[in-house]
Amino acid sequence: MIAVNGYFDGNTCVALDTSQFRPNQRLVITALDEDFNAQKFLDKKAALEEMRKFFGCLSHEEAEDIRNNRVNFTERV
């Protein structure tokens, strides 16, 4: 079972990410009480993609240097 964000445009339910759907797949649609802001969702999705691009661009030595020399640095696990 997967969950996908979307909204109702007044006539149709619109899924924002259809890459996980298969033809003739059954769907369960749940209407939430809050309004959906598609632009806010797309802005956050773009920010997440930027973070994913950044992931892995530091070498191991650069990461160690940051850990050892940054003031008040705490490792997050």
Biotite code that builds the C-alpha atoms (Angstrom):
import biotite.structure as struc

atoms = struc.array([
    struc.Atom([0.000, 0.000, 0.000], chain_id="A", res_id=1, res_name="MET", atom_name="CA", element="C"),
    struc.Atom([1.325, 3.433, -0.902], chain_id="A", res_id=2, res_name="ILE", atom_name="CA", element="C"),
    struc.Atom([0.212, 6.972, -0.077], chain_id="A", res_id=3, res_name="ALA", atom_name="CA", element="C"),
    struc.Atom([0.367, 9.802, -2.600], chain_id="A", res_id=4, res_name="VAL", atom_name="CA", element="C"),
    struc.Atom([-0.446, 13.481, -2.108], chain_id="A", res_id=5, res_name="ASN", atom_name="CA", element="C"),
    struc.Atom([-3.012, 15.075, -4.345], chain_id="A", res_id=6, res_name="GLY", atom_name="CA", element="C"),
    struc.Atom([-6.020, 17.343, -4.453], chain_id="A", res_id=7, res_name="TYR", atom_name="CA", element="C"),
    struc.Atom([-9.550, 17.621, -5.828], chain_id="A", res_id=8, res_name="PHE", atom_name="CA", element="C"),
    struc.Atom([-9.803, 20.360, -8.466], chain_id="A", res_id=9, res_name="ASP", atom_name="CA", element="C"),
    struc.Atom([-13.599, 20.522, -8.350], chain_id="A", res_id=10, res_name="GLY", atom_name="CA", element="C"),
    struc.Atom([-14.168, 17.792, -10.942], chain_id="A", res_id=11, res_name="ASN", atom_name="CA", element="C"),
    struc.Atom([-11.287, 15.336, -10.698], chain_id="A", res_id=12, res_name="THR", atom_name="CA", element="C"),
    struc.Atom([-8.945, 13.877, -8.102], chain_id="A", res_id=13, res_name="CYS", atom_name="CA", element="C"),
    struc.Atom([-5.389, 14.814, -9.144], chain_id="A", res_id=14, res_name="VAL", atom_name="CA", element="C"),
    struc.Atom([-2.416, 12.815, -7.829], chain_id="A", res_id=15, res_name="ALA", atom_name="CA", element="C"),
    struc.Atom([0.861, 14.752, -7.679], chain_id="A", res_id=16, res_name="LEU", atom_name="CA", element="C"),
    struc.Atom([3.052, 11.680, -8.130], chain_id="A", res_id=17, res_name="ASP", atom_name="CA", element="C"),
    struc.Atom([1.677, 9.052, -10.464], chain_id="A", res_id=18, res_name="THR", atom_name="CA", element="C"),
    struc.Atom([4.935, 7.138, -10.958], chain_id="A", res_id=19, res_name="SER", atom_name="CA", element="C"),
    struc.Atom([3.937, 4.530, -8.377], chain_id="A", res_id=20, res_name="GLN", atom_name="CA", element="C"),
    struc.Atom([0.614, 3.623, -10.015], chain_id="A", res_id=21, res_name="PHE", atom_name="CA", element="C"),
    struc.Atom([-0.015, 0.649, -12.278], chain_id="A", res_id=22, res_name="ARG", atom_name="CA", element="C"),
    struc.Atom([-2.811, 0.370, -14.880], chain_id="A", res_id=23, res_name="PRO", atom_name="CA", element="C"),
    struc.Atom([-6.084, -0.894, -13.357], chain_id="A", res_id=24, res_name="ASN", atom_name="CA", element="C"),
    struc.Atom([-4.723, -0.580, -9.814], chain_id="A", res_id=25, res_name="GLN", atom_name="CA", element="C"),
    struc.Atom([-7.434, -0.100, -7.179], chain_id="A", res_id=26, res_name="ARG", atom_name="CA", element="C"),
    struc.Atom([-7.324, 3.161, -5.219], chain_id="A", res_id=27, res_name="LEU", atom_name="CA", element="C"),
    struc.Atom([-8.693, 4.305, -1.889], chain_id="A", res_id=28, res_name="VAL", atom_name="CA", element="C"),
    struc.Atom([-9.271, 8.062, -1.806], chain_id="A", res_id=29, res_name="ILE", atom_name="CA", element="C"),
    struc.Atom([-9.466, 9.866, 1.525], chain_id="A", res_id=30, res_name="THR", atom_name="CA", element="C"),
    struc.Atom([-10.622, 13.483, 1.708], chain_id="A", res_id=31, res_name="ALA", atom_name="CA", element="C"),
    struc.Atom([-8.917, 15.504, 4.463], chain_id="A", res_id=32, res_name="LEU", atom_name="CA", element="C"),
    struc.Atom([-10.536, 18.484, 6.162], chain_id="A", res_id=33, res_name="ASP", atom_name="CA", element="C"),
    struc.Atom([-7.750, 20.896, 5.246], chain_id="A", res_id=34, res_name="GLU", atom_name="CA", element="C"),
    struc.Atom([-7.226, 22.657, 1.934], chain_id="A", res_id=35, res_name="ASP", atom_name="CA", element="C"),
    struc.Atom([-4.278, 21.538, -0.154], chain_id="A", res_id=36, res_name="PHE", atom_name="CA", element="C"),
    struc.Atom([-1.753, 24.091, -1.399], chain_id="A", res_id=37, res_name="ASN", atom_name="CA", element="C"),
    struc.Atom([-0.197, 22.522, -4.515], chain_id="A", res_id=38, res_name="ALA", atom_name="CA", element="C"),
    struc.Atom([2.433, 25.256, -4.918], chain_id="A", res_id=39, res_name="GLN", atom_name="CA", element="C"),
    struc.Atom([3.612, 24.843, -1.319], chain_id="A", res_id=40, res_name="LYS", atom_name="CA", element="C"),
    struc.Atom([3.936, 21.095, -1.922], chain_id="A", res_id=41, res_name="PHE", atom_name="CA", element="C"),
    struc.Atom([5.900, 21.613, -5.148], chain_id="A", res_id=42, res_name="LEU", atom_name="CA", element="C"),
    struc.Atom([8.222, 24.133, -3.431], chain_id="A", res_id=43, res_name="ASP", atom_name="CA", element="C"),
    struc.Atom([8.994, 21.608, -0.681], chain_id="A", res_id=44, res_name="LYS", atom_name="CA", element="C"),
    struc.Atom([9.493, 18.859, -3.259], chain_id="A", res_id=45, res_name="LYS", atom_name="CA", element="C"),
    struc.Atom([11.984, 21.072, -5.137], chain_id="A", res_id=46, res_name="ALA", atom_name="CA", element="C"),
    struc.Atom([13.840, 21.821, -1.893], chain_id="A", res_id=47, res_name="ALA", atom_name="CA", element="C"),
    struc.Atom([14.044, 18.100, -1.128], chain_id="A", res_id=48, res_name="LEU", atom_name="CA", element="C"),
    struc.Atom([15.469, 17.416, -4.591], chain_id="A", res_id=49, res_name="GLU", atom_name="CA", element="C"),
    struc.Atom([18.127, 20.092, -3.993], chain_id="A", res_id=50, res_name="GLU", atom_name="CA", element="C"),
    struc.Atom([19.088, 18.386, -0.719], chain_id="A", res_id=51, res_name="MET", atom_name="CA", element="C"),
    struc.Atom([19.324, 15.024, -2.487], chain_id="A", res_id=52, res_name="ARG", atom_name="CA", element="C"),
    struc.Atom([21.693, 16.543, -5.062], chain_id="A", res_id=53, res_name="LYS", atom_name="CA", element="C"),
    struc.Atom([23.910, 17.812, -2.237], chain_id="A", res_id=54, res_name="PHE", atom_name="CA", element="C"),
    struc.Atom([24.036, 14.429, -0.484], chain_id="A", res_id=55, res_name="PHE", atom_name="CA", element="C"),
    struc.Atom([27.354, 12.712, -1.044], chain_id="A", res_id=56, res_name="GLY", atom_name="CA", element="C"),
    struc.Atom([29.192, 15.717, -2.512], chain_id="A", res_id=57, res_name="CYS", atom_name="CA", element="C"),
    struc.Atom([31.571, 16.022, 0.468], chain_id="A", res_id=58, res_name="LEU", atom_name="CA", element="C"),
    struc.Atom([34.542, 13.711, 0.614], chain_id="A", res_id=59, res_name="SER", atom_name="CA", element="C"),
    struc.Atom([35.110, 11.655, 3.746], chain_id="A", res_id=60, res_name="HIS", atom_name="CA", element="C"),
    struc.Atom([38.056, 13.913, 4.669], chain_id="A", res_id=61, res_name="GLU", atom_name="CA", element="C"),
    struc.Atom([35.964, 17.079, 4.309], chain_id="A", res_id=62, res_name="GLU", atom_name="CA", element="C"),
    struc.Atom([33.235, 15.614, 6.495], chain_id="A", res_id=63, res_name="ALA", atom_name="CA", element="C"),
    struc.Atom([35.803, 14.618, 9.142], chain_id="A", res_id=64, res_name="GLU", atom_name="CA", element="C"),
    struc.Atom([37.273, 18.133, 9.032], chain_id="A", res_id=65, res_name="ASP", atom_name="CA", element="C"),
    struc.Atom([33.819, 19.606, 9.660], chain_id="A", res_id=66, res_name="ILE", atom_name="CA", element="C"),
    struc.Atom([33.198, 17.185, 12.540], chain_id="A", res_id=67, res_name="ARG", atom_name="CA", element="C"),
    struc.Atom([36.558, 17.936, 14.158], chain_id="A", res_id=68, res_name="ASN", atom_name="CA", element="C"),
    struc.Atom([36.668, 21.720, 13.717], chain_id="A", res_id=69, res_name="ASN", atom_name="CA", element="C"),
    struc.Atom([33.115, 22.991, 13.874], chain_id="A", res_id=70, res_name="ARG", atom_name="CA", element="C"),
    struc.Atom([32.227, 24.679, 17.155], chain_id="A", res_id=71, res_name="VAL", atom_name="CA", element="C"),
    struc.Atom([29.312, 23.061, 19.016], chain_id="A", res_id=72, res_name="ASN", atom_name="CA", element="C"),
    struc.Atom([29.015, 20.297, 16.415], chain_id="A", res_id=73, res_name="PHE", atom_name="CA", element="C"),
    struc.Atom([27.034, 17.269, 17.521], chain_id="A", res_id=74, res_name="THR", atom_name="CA", element="C"),
    struc.Atom([26.671, 14.120, 15.436], chain_id="A", res_id=75, res_name="GLU", atom_name="CA", element="C"),
    struc.Atom([23.056, 13.299, 14.567], chain_id="A", res_id=76, res_name="ARG", atom_name="CA", element="C"),
    struc.Atom([22.112, 9.681, 14.225], chain_id="A", res_id=77, res_name="VAL", atom_name="CA", element="C"),
])
